[in-house]
Structures are given as structure tokens and as C-alpha cells.
Amino acid sequence: QPSQIGTEGKAAVEDNFQWTQDDDELEITVPSDSAWDKQSIKISFLPRSIKIKHAGEDKLSIALYSSIDVDGCTWTIEGGKKLVITCEKANSGEMWPRIQN
């Protein structure tokens, strides 16, 4: 059986971000040319979407393939220029064929 997209340490590349998954979580990495300012980031986690605003501007909106557990989502900034979002899947064990609906 072929490996699923975004697994085995290989990120799936989309237009403005990359993502990986395992049975329980998905991780989204959003690079930026300039540094992310932690105070200016607002991320909305909804069961089937993630919306990112930075400095009042809409940066990214992802309509998800399946549901996430909004209480199991976190984000960090790595190296100043990478926003890393980690979300628990609502249906543990489900491998997504793609990230967007």
C-alpha cells in the first residue's frame, strides 16, 4: 500500500504552507519572508477550518478535509520565520488523502 500524503517525514507542499500528518495529528508549517510577531498573530481553530491573521491581515485560510479537535490545537514560532501549527485529529487513526476539503 502506498504511503499517505504528508507521512513518513515527508511534508506535502501547498501554495503557502507545508503539512505532515500521523494517525493522531497534523502539523502545518507556514513560512514568512519577514519575522512573525507573536503579539500580532491571531489563529482561529474551527472543527473544519483554520484561519490565520497577522497584523490584522488575513494570511491563510484552510478548509480542512476532515475535523480537528479545536481544544487540541497549538502553535509556535520556530526560527522567527516559521509558524508551526499542530492539531489533533477528531478521528484518531484517520489518514487524510489531502489537507483541504
N, CA, C and O atoms as a printed pandas DataFrame, in Angstrom:
     atom_number atom_name residue_name chain_id  residue_number  x_coord  y_coord  z_coord
0              1         N          GLN        A               1    0.853   -1.180    0.000
1              2        CA          GLN        A               1    0.000    0.000    0.000
2              3         C          GLN        A               1    0.895    1.238    0.000
3              4         O          GLN        A               1    1.832    1.317    0.794
4              5         N          PRO        A               2    0.621    2.207   -0.880
5              6        CA          PRO        A               2    1.440    3.411   -0.925
6              7         C          PRO        A               2    1.262    4.236    0.347
7              8         O          PRO        A               2    0.210    4.194    0.986
8              9         N          SER        A               3    2.312    4.993    0.707
9             10        CA          SER        A               3    2.211    5.833    1.896
10            11         C          SER        A               3    1.251    6.989    1.643
11            12         O          SER        A               3    1.063    7.425    0.507
12            13         N          GLN        A               4    0.654    7.468    2.712
13            14        CA          GLN        A               4   -0.280    8.585    2.617
14            15         C          GLN        A               4    0.484    9.890    2.429
15            16         O          GLN        A               4    1.659    9.989    2.783
16            17         N          ILE        A               5   -0.187   10.878    1.875
17            18        CA          ILE        A               5    0.401   12.201    1.703
18            19         C          ILE        A               5    0.765   12.769    3.069
19            20         O          ILE        A               5    0.018   12.609    4.034
20            21         N          GLY        A               6    1.905   13.426    3.146
21            22        CA          GLY        A               6    2.315   14.095    4.374
22            23         C          GLY        A               6    2.782   13.169    5.473
23            24         O          GLY        A               6    2.767   13.554    6.642
24            25         N          THR        A               7    3.203   11.942    5.131
25            26        CA          THR        A               7    3.647   10.999    6.159
26            27         C          THR        A               7    5.109   10.631    5.953
27            28         O          THR        A               7    5.752   11.072    5.000
28            29         N          GLU        A               8    5.611    9.823    6.857
29            30        CA          GLU        A               8    6.967    9.290    6.795
30            31         C          GLU        A               8    8.030   10.383    6.681
31            32         O          GLU        A               8    9.025   10.231    5.973
32            33         N          GLY        A               9    7.795   11.488    7.393
33            34        CA          GLY        A               9    8.766   12.573    7.438
34            35         C          GLY        A               9    8.821   13.439    6.202
35            36         O          GLY        A               9    9.662   14.334    6.119
36            37         N          LYS        A              10    7.950   13.199    5.237
37            38        CA          LYS        A              10    7.931   13.987    4.010
38            39         C          LYS        A              10    6.735   14.925    4.041
39            40         O          LYS        A              10    5.588   14.485    4.115
40            41         N          ALA        A              11    7.012   16.207    3.985
41            42        CA          ALA        A              11    5.944   17.204    4.016
42            43         C          ALA        A              11    5.282   17.312    2.646
43            44         O          ALA        A              11    5.949   17.254    1.613
44            45         N          ALA        A              12    3.972   17.467    2.656
45            46        CA          ALA        A              12    3.230   17.772    1.435
46            47         C          ALA        A              12    3.265   19.293    1.274
47            48         O          ALA        A              12    2.984   20.023    2.224
48            49         N          VAL        A              13    3.603   19.764    0.091
49            50        CA          VAL        A              13    3.768   21.194   -0.146
50            51         C          VAL        A              13    2.537   21.755   -0.841
51            52         O          VAL        A              13    2.113   21.261   -1.886
52            53         N          GLU        A              14    1.975   22.793   -0.243
53            54        CA          GLU        A              14    0.844   23.522   -0.817
54            55         C          GLU        A              14    1.351   24.905   -1.237
55            56         O          GLU        A              14    2.548   25.176   -1.138
56            57         N          ASP        A              15    0.459   25.780   -1.701
57            58        CA          ASP        A              15    0.881   27.102   -2.170
58            59         C          ASP        A              15    1.595   27.935   -1.105
59            60         O          ASP        A              15    2.669   28.479   -1.360
60            61         N          ASN        A              16    0.996   28.036    0.096
61            62        CA          ASN        A              16    1.538   28.933    1.111
62            63         C          ASN        A              16    1.987   28.226    2.390
63            64         O          ASN        A              16    2.291   28.885    3.385
64            65         N          PHE        A              17    2.031   26.901    2.373
65            66        CA          PHE        A              17    2.395   26.166    3.573
66            67         C          PHE        A              17    2.776   24.738    3.222
67            68         O          PHE        A              17    2.598   24.286    2.091
68            69         N          GLN        A              18    3.311   24.032    4.228
69            70        CA          GLN        A              18    3.605   22.605    4.114
70            71         C          GLN        A              18    2.875   21.907    5.257
71            72         O          GLN        A              18    2.545   22.524    6.269
72            73         N          TRP        A              19    2.631   20.620    5.079
73            74        CA          TRP        A              19    1.968   19.893    6.163
74            75         C          TRP        A              19    2.412   18.450    6.213
75            76         O          TRP        A              19    2.799   17.858    5.206
76            77         N          THR        A              20    2.345   17.895    7.420
77            78        CA          THR        A              20    2.614   16.481    7.644
78            79         C          THR        A              20    1.509   15.938    8.547
79            80         O          THR        A              20    0.789   16.699    9.194
80            81         N          GLN        A              21    1.387   14.620    8.580
81            82        CA          GLN        A              21    0.372   14.003    9.429
82            83         C          GLN        A              21    0.862   12.663    9.947
83            84         O          GLN        A              21    1.752   12.034    9.374
84            85         N          ASP        A              22    0.247   12.243   11.056
85            86        CA          ASP        A              22    0.352   10.871   11.514
86            87         C          ASP        A              22   -1.067   10.433   11.873
87            88         O          ASP        A              22   -2.025   11.125   11.531
88            89         N          ASP        A              23   -1.215    9.318   12.543
89            90        CA          ASP        A              23   -2.560    8.819   12.853
90            91         C          ASP        A              23   -3.379    9.782   13.702
91            92         O          ASP        A              23   -4.604    9.821   13.589
92            93         N          ASP        A              24   -2.711   10.558   14.552
93            94        CA          ASP        A              24   -3.414   11.377   15.538
94            95         C          ASP        A              24   -3.340   12.881   15.319
95            96         O          ASP        A              24   -4.196   13.612   15.816
96            97         N          GLU        A              25   -2.338   13.362   14.587
97            98        CA          GLU        A              25   -2.119   14.805   14.473
98            99         C          GLU        A              25   -1.788   15.223   13.051
99           100         O          GLU        A              25   -1.400   14.415   12.207
100          101         N          LEU        A              26   -1.959   16.527   12.821
101          102        CA          LEU        A              26   -1.410   17.115   11.621
102          103         C          LEU        A              26   -0.629   18.345   12.031
103          104         O          LEU        A              26   -0.966   19.023   13.002
104          105         N          GLU        A              27    0.417   18.620   11.276
105          106        CA          GLU        A              27    1.269   19.765   11.550
106          107         C          GLU        A              27    1.366   20.596   10.284
107          108         O          GLU        A              27    1.667   20.083    9.206
108          109         N          ILE        A              28    1.108   21.879   10.433
109          110        CA          ILE        A              28    1.144   22.816    9.313
110          111         C          ILE        A              28    2.251   23.819    9.582
111          112         O          ILE        A              28    2.310   24.409   10.661
112          113         N          THR        A              29    3.134   24.015    8.601
113          114        CA          THR        A              29    4.221   24.989    8.722
114          115         C          THR        A              29    3.999   26.093    7.690
115          116         O          THR        A              29    3.889   25.838    6.490
116          117         N          VAL        A              30    3.938   27.332    8.197
117          118        CA          VAL        A              30    3.696   28.489    7.330
118          119         C          VAL        A              30    4.938   29.374    7.374
119          120         O          VAL        A              30    5.194   30.034    8.382
120          121         N          PRO        A              31    5.720   29.393    6.277
121          122        CA          PRO        A              31    6.916   30.236    6.261
122          123         C          PRO        A              31    6.545   31.690    5.974
123          124         O          PRO        A              31    5.473   31.980    5.441
124          125         N          SER        A              32    7.446   32.591    6.336
125          126        CA          SER        A              32    7.242   34.011    6.065
126          127         C          SER        A              32    8.571   34.621    5.664
127          128         O          SER        A              32    9.621   34.225    6.170
128          129         N          ASP        A              33    8.530   35.588    4.753
129          130        CA          ASP        A              33    9.753   36.291    4.355
130          131         C          ASP        A              33   10.259   37.185    5.476
131          132         O          ASP        A              33   11.464   37.373    5.645
132          133         N          SER        A              34    9.313   37.736    6.245
133          134        CA          SER        A              34    9.685   38.557    7.394
134          135         C          SER        A              34    9.347   37.783    8.666
135          136         O          SER        A              34    8.647   36.771    8.627
136          137         N          ALA        A              35    9.856   38.276    9.787
137          138        CA          ALA        A              35    9.644   37.589   11.056
138          139         C          ALA        A              35    8.182   37.648   11.480
139          140         O          ALA        A              35    7.509   38.665   11.312
140          141         N          TRP        A              36    7.707   36.532   12.035
141          142        CA          TRP        A              36    6.372   36.500   12.630
142          143         C          TRP        A              36    6.451   37.234   13.965
143          144         O          TRP        A              36    7.389   37.021   14.733
144          145         N          ASP        A              37    5.484   38.088   14.245
145          146        CA          ASP        A              37    5.398   38.793   15.516
146          147         C          ASP        A              37    4.318   38.120   16.347
147          148         O          ASP        A              37    3.133   38.198   16.023
148          149         N          LYS        A              38    4.732   37.461   17.418
149          150        CA          LYS        A              38    3.805   36.682   18.246
150          151         C          LYS        A              38    2.602   37.500   18.715
151          152         O          LYS        A              38    1.489   36.981   18.800
152          153         N          GLN        A              39    2.825   38.755   19.014
153          154        CA          GLN        A              39    1.746   39.619   19.505
154          155         C          GLN        A              39    0.723   39.955   18.418
155          156         O          GLN        A              39   -0.410   40.329   18.724
156          157         N          SER        A              40    1.120   39.822   17.157
157          158        CA          SER        A              40    0.243   40.212   16.047
158          159         C          SER        A              40   -0.451   39.036   15.374
159          160         O          SER        A              40   -1.178   39.227   14.399
160          161         N          ILE        A              41   -0.236   37.815   15.881
161          162        CA          ILE        A              41   -0.832   36.628   15.260
162          163         C          ILE        A              41   -2.152   36.287   15.943
163          164         O          ILE        A              41   -2.241   36.253   17.170
164          165         N          LYS        A              42   -3.167   36.037   15.134
165          166        CA          LYS        A              42   -4.448   35.540   15.638
166          167         C          LYS        A              42   -4.823   34.325   14.802
167          168         O          LYS        A              42   -4.967   34.420   13.583
168          169         N          ILE        A              43   -4.982   33.179   15.467
169          170        CA          ILE        A              43   -5.342   31.957   14.762
170          171         C          ILE        A              43   -6.690   31.480   15.283
171          172         O          ILE        A              43   -6.885   31.338   16.490
172          173         N          SER        A              44   -7.610   31.236   14.373
173          174        CA          SER        A              44   -8.927   30.709   14.721
174          175         C          SER        A              44   -8.976   29.247   14.327
175          176         O          SER        A              44   -8.789   28.899   13.161
176          177         N          PHE        A              45   -9.230   28.390   15.314
177          178        CA          PHE        A              45   -9.367   26.961   15.077
178          179         C          PHE        A              45  -10.850   26.617   15.122
179          180         O          PHE        A              45  -11.506   26.804   16.146
180          181         N          LEU        A              46  -11.371   26.118   14.015
181          182        CA          LEU        A              46  -12.746   25.643   13.932
182          183         C          LEU        A              46  -12.683   24.162   13.563
183          184         O          LEU        A              46  -11.662   23.708   13.046
184          185         N          PRO        A              47  -13.754   23.394   13.817
185          186        CA          PRO        A              47  -13.682   21.951   13.547
186          187         C          PRO        A              47  -13.226   21.591   12.133
187          188         O          PRO        A              47  -12.553   20.577   11.950
188          189         N          ARG        A              48  -13.577   22.399   11.130
189          190        CA          ARG        A              48  -13.206   22.053    9.748
190          191         C          ARG        A              48  -12.411   23.145    9.047
191          192         O          ARG        A              48  -12.317   23.150    7.819
192          193         N          SER        A              49  -11.832   24.080    9.821
193          194        CA          SER        A              49  -11.011   25.109    9.175
194          195         C          SER        A              49  -10.054   25.767   10.156
195          196         O          SER        A              49  -10.248   25.739   11.372
196          197         N          ILE        A              50   -9.011   26.361    9.580
197          198        CA          ILE        A              50   -8.031   27.138   10.338
198          199         C          ILE        A              50   -7.852   28.453    9.596
199          200         O          ILE        A              50   -7.662   28.475    8.380
200          201         N          LYS        A              51   -7.916   29.562   10.354
201          202        CA          LYS        A              51   -7.733   30.880    9.760
202          203         C          LYS        A              51   -6.620   31.602   10.510
203          204         O          LYS        A              51   -6.598   31.624   11.740
204          205         N          ILE        A              52   -5.693   32.194    9.747
205          206        CA          ILE        A              52   -4.553   32.890   10.335
206          207         C          ILE        A              52   -4.598   34.353    9.909
207          208         O          ILE        A              52   -4.723   34.677    8.728
208          209         N          LYS        A              53   -4.490   35.233   10.919
209          210        CA          LYS        A              53   -4.350   36.671   10.667
210          211         C          LYS        A              53   -3.032   37.112   11.282
211          212         O          LYS        A              53   -2.647   36.651   12.357
212          213         N          HIS        A              54   -2.347   38.010   10.589
213          214        CA          HIS        A              54   -1.103   38.574   11.117
214          215         C          HIS        A              54   -1.148   40.076   10.890
215          216         O          HIS        A              54   -1.336   40.538    9.764
216          217         N          ALA        A              55   -0.975   40.827   11.956
217          218        CA          ALA        A              55   -1.018   42.294   11.905
218          219         C          ALA        A              55   -2.328   42.772   11.268
219          220         O          ALA        A              55   -2.341   43.736   10.503
220          221         N          GLY        A              56   -3.426   42.086   11.593
221          222        CA          GLY        A              56   -4.746   42.477   11.102
222          223         C          GLY        A              56   -5.075   42.027    9.694
223          224         O          GLY        A              56   -6.199   42.222    9.234
224          225         N          GLU        A              57   -4.121   41.431    9.002
225          226        CA          GLU        A              57   -4.341   40.970    7.625
226          227         C          GLU        A              57   -4.618   39.473    7.592
227          228         O          GLU        A              57   -3.994   38.710    8.329
228          229         N          ASP        A              58   -5.555   39.048    6.739
229          230        CA          ASP        A              58   -5.788   37.621    6.525
230          231         C          ASP        A              58   -4.569   37.050    5.808
231          232         O          ASP        A              58   -4.221   37.498    4.716
232          233         N          LYS        A              59   -3.927   36.069    6.419
233          234        CA          LYS        A              59   -2.747   35.451    5.817
234          235         C          LYS        A              59   -3.053   34.113    5.169
235          236         O          LYS        A              59   -2.530   33.803    4.098
236          237         N          LEU        A              60   -3.908   33.311    5.819
237          238        CA          LEU        A              60   -4.166   31.970    5.309
238          239         C          LEU        A              60   -5.495   31.457    5.859
239          240         O          LEU        A              60   -5.818   31.655    7.031
240          241         N          SER        A              61   -6.245   30.805    5.000
241          242        CA          SER        A              61   -7.488   30.157    5.411
242          243         C          SER        A              61   -7.499   28.769    4.784
243          244         O          SER        A              61   -7.382   28.627    3.566
244          245         N          ILE        A              62   -7.641   27.739    5.631
245          246        CA          ILE        A              62   -7.608   26.363    5.152
246          247         C          ILE        A              62   -8.916   25.682    5.526
247          248         O          ILE        A              62   -9.223   25.525    6.708
248          249         N          ALA        A              63   -9.689   25.278    4.519
249          250        CA          ALA        A              63  -10.881   24.463    4.750
250          251         C          ALA        A              63  -10.404   23.020    4.803
251          252         O          ALA        A              63   -9.946   22.483    3.795
252          253         N          LEU        A              64  -10.507   22.394    5.955
253          254        CA          LEU        A              64   -9.892   21.092    6.186
254          255         C          LEU        A              64  -10.681   19.926    5.605
255          256         O          LEU        A              64  -11.908   19.967    5.514
256          257         N          TYR        A              65   -9.953   18.889    5.216
257          258        CA          TYR        A              65  -10.538   17.668    4.663
258          259         C          TYR        A              65  -11.459   16.984    5.663
259          260         O          TYR        A              65  -12.531   16.500    5.301
260          261         N          SER        A              66  -11.035   16.947    6.928
261          262        CA          SER        A              66  -11.816   16.303    7.979
262          263         C          SER        A              66  -11.726   17.160    9.234
263          264         O          SER        A              66  -11.108   18.224    9.212
264          265         N          SER        A              67  -12.329   16.714   10.315
265          266        CA          SER        A              67  -12.413   17.523   11.537
266          267         C          SER        A              67  -11.174   17.406   12.415
267          268         O          SER        A              67  -10.496   16.379   12.452
268          269         N          ILE        A              68  -10.905   18.514   13.128
269          270        CA          ILE        A              68   -9.853   18.547   14.134
270          271         C          ILE        A              68  -10.505   18.794   15.499
271          272         O          ILE        A              68  -11.635   19.274   15.585
272          273         N          ASP        A              69   -9.773   18.459   16.555
273          274        CA          ASP        A              69  -10.198   18.755   17.918
274          275         C          ASP        A              69   -9.669   20.142   18.250
275          276         O          ASP        A              69   -8.476   20.296   18.514
276          277         N          VAL        A              70  -10.529   21.153   18.243
277          278        CA          VAL        A              70  -10.071   22.537   18.411
278          279         C          VAL        A              70   -9.379   22.765   19.750
279          280         O          VAL        A              70   -8.539   23.657   19.861
280          281         N          ASP        A              71   -9.716   21.975   20.765
281          282        CA          ASP        A              71   -9.053   22.106   22.067
282          283         C          ASP        A              71   -7.671   21.464   22.063
283          284         O          ASP        A              71   -6.900   21.662   23.002
284          285         N          GLY        A              72   -7.348   20.710   21.040
285          286        CA          GLY        A              72   -6.059   20.036   20.932
286          287         C          GLY        A              72   -5.144   20.694   19.921
287          288         O          GLY        A              72   -4.266   20.035   19.363
288          289         N          CYS        A              73   -5.331   21.990   19.671
289          290        CA          CYS        A              73   -4.512   22.715   18.691
290          291         C          CYS        A              73   -3.616   23.731   19.390
291          292         O          CYS        A              73   -4.040   24.417   20.320
292          293         N          THR        A              74   -2.371   23.816   18.929
293          294        CA          THR        A              74   -1.409   24.777   19.461
294          295         C          THR        A              74   -0.605   25.363   18.303
295          296         O          THR        A              74   -0.666   24.870   17.176
296          297         N          TRP        A              75    0.143   26.417   18.596
297          298        CA          TRP        A              75    1.043   26.967   17.589
298          299         C          TRP        A              75    2.278   27.547   18.256
299          300         O          TRP        A              75    2.245   27.975   19.410
300          301         N          THR        A              76    3.376   27.549   17.495
301          302        CA          THR        A              76    4.638   28.120   17.952
302          303         C          THR        A              76    5.312   28.808   16.771
303          304         O          THR        A              76    4.917   28.632   15.619
304          305         N          ILE        A              77    6.325   29.584   17.081
305          306        CA          ILE        A              77    7.151   30.200   16.048
306          307         C          ILE        A              77    8.540   29.586   16.159
307          308         O          ILE        A              77    9.132   29.567   17.237
308          309         N          GLU        A              78    9.058   29.083   15.037
309          310        CA          GLU        A              78   10.395   28.486   15.003
310          311         C          GLU        A              78   11.316   29.355   14.161
311          312         O          GLU        A              78   11.007   29.682   13.015
312          313         N          GLY        A              79   12.431   29.719   14.733
313          314        CA          GLY        A              79   13.423   30.491   13.985
314          315         C          GLY        A              79   12.939   31.855   13.534
315          316         O          GLY        A              79   13.543   32.458   12.647
316          317         N          GLY        A              80   11.872   32.352   14.119
317          318        CA          GLY        A              80   11.353   33.673   13.789
318          319         C          GLY        A              80   10.522   33.752   12.524
319          320         O          GLY        A              80    9.644   34.608   12.413
320          321         N          LYS        A              81   10.787   32.863   11.560
321          322        CA          LYS        A              81   10.115   32.972   10.263
322          323         C          LYS        A              81    9.236   31.792    9.894
323          324         O          LYS        A              81    8.732   31.716    8.774
324          325         N          LYS        A              82    9.046   30.855   10.843
325          326        CA          LYS        A              82    8.166   29.707   10.580
326          327         C          LYS        A              82    7.107   29.628   11.663
327          328         O          LYS        A              82    7.417   29.520   12.849
328          329         N          LEU        A              83    5.855   29.682   11.241
329          330        CA          LEU        A              83    4.734   29.467   12.141
330          331         C          LEU        A              83    4.373   27.988   12.034
331          332         O          LEU        A              83    4.092   27.489   10.944
332          333         N          VAL        A              84    4.382   27.281   13.184
333          334        CA          VAL        A              84    4.113   25.843   13.189
334          335         C          VAL        A              84    2.837   25.595   13.993
335          336         O          VAL        A              84    2.769   25.903   15.183
336          337         N          ILE        A              85    1.833   25.036   13.326
337          338        CA          ILE        A              85    0.539   24.744   13.933
338          339         C          ILE        A              85    0.407   23.232   14.064
339          340         O          ILE        A              85    0.636   22.497   13.103
340          341         N          THR        A              86    0.038   22.775   15.251
341          342        CA          THR        A              86   -0.176   21.351   15.493
342          343         C          THR        A              86   -1.607   21.154   15.962
343          344         O          THR        A              86   -2.057   21.824   16.891
344          345         N          CYS        A              87   -2.326   20.237   15.323
345          346        CA          CYS        A              87   -3.722   19.963   15.672
346          347         C          CYS        A              87   -3.958   18.467   15.821
347          348         O          CYS        A              87   -3.449   17.659   15.044
348          349         N          GLU        A              88   -4.735   18.120   16.830
349          350        CA          GLU        A              88   -5.171   16.736   16.983
350          351         C          GLU        A              88   -6.344   16.492   16.037
351          352         O          GLU        A              88   -7.243   17.323   15.908
352          353         N          LYS        A              89   -6.315   15.345   15.388
353          354        CA          LYS        A              89   -7.438   14.958   14.536
354          355         C          LYS        A              89   -8.608   14.527   15.421
355          356         O          LYS        A              89   -8.406   13.885   16.452
356          357         N          ALA        A              90   -9.824   14.879   15.020
357          358        CA          ALA        A              90  -11.012   14.476   15.780
358          359         C          ALA        A              90  -11.197   12.966   15.710
359          360         O          ALA        A              90  -11.653   12.346   16.671
360          361         N          ASN        A              91  -10.842   12.374   14.569
361          362        CA          ASN        A              91  -10.978   10.931   14.370
362          363         C          ASN        A              91   -9.588   10.305   14.358
363          364         O          ASN        A              91   -8.965   10.166   13.305
364          365         N          SER        A              92   -9.113    9.931   15.539
365          366        CA          SER        A              92   -7.795    9.332   15.661
366          367         C          SER        A              92   -7.691    8.094   14.769
367          368         O          SER        A              92   -8.613    7.281   14.708
368          369         N          GLY        A              93   -6.568    7.966   14.086
369          370        CA          GLY        A              93   -6.346    6.827   13.207
370          371         C          GLY        A              93   -6.722    7.088   11.761
371          372         O          GLY        A              93   -6.400    6.283   10.887
372          373         N          GLU        A              94   -7.393    8.190   11.492
373          374        CA          GLU        A              94   -7.799    8.522   10.120
374          375         C          GLU        A              94   -6.647    9.213    9.394
375          376         O          GLU        A              94   -6.139   10.235    9.855
376          377         N          MET        A              95   -6.241    8.652    8.268
377          378        CA          MET        A              95   -5.217    9.286    7.446
378          379         C          MET        A              95   -5.913   10.050    6.332
379          380         O          MET        A              95   -6.749    9.498    5.618
380          381         N          TRP        A              96   -5.566   11.320    6.187
381          382        CA          TRP        A              96   -6.213   12.180    5.208
382          383         C          TRP        A              96   -5.512   12.062    3.853
383          384         O          TRP        A              96   -4.283   12.093    3.796
384          385         N          PRO        A              97   -6.265   11.927    2.770
385          386        CA          PRO        A              97   -5.649   11.877    1.444
386          387         C          PRO        A              97   -5.164   13.253    0.972
387          388         O          PRO        A              97   -4.354   13.356    0.051
388          389         N          ARG        A              98   -5.667   14.294    1.613
389          390        CA          ARG        A              98   -5.265   15.675    1.327
390          391         C          ARG        A              98   -5.641   16.508    2.549
391          392         O          ARG        A              98   -6.387   16.043    3.411
392          393         N          ILE        A              99   -5.131   17.734    2.628
393          394        CA          ILE        A              99   -5.458   18.551    3.802
394          395         C          ILE        A              99   -6.701   19.403    3.587
395          396         O          ILE        A              99   -7.471   19.641    4.517
396          397         N          GLN        A             100   -6.888   19.856    2.359
397          398        CA          GLN        A             100   -8.013   20.759    2.114
398          399         C          GLN        A             100   -9.226   20.010    1.570
399          400         O          GLN        A             100   -9.122   19.032    0.829
400          401         N          ASN        A             101  -10.382   20.529    1.981
401          402        CA          ASN        A             101  -11.649   19.939    1.553
402          403         C          ASN        A             101  -11.921   20.255    0.094
403          404         O          ASN        A             101  -12.946   19.840   -0.447
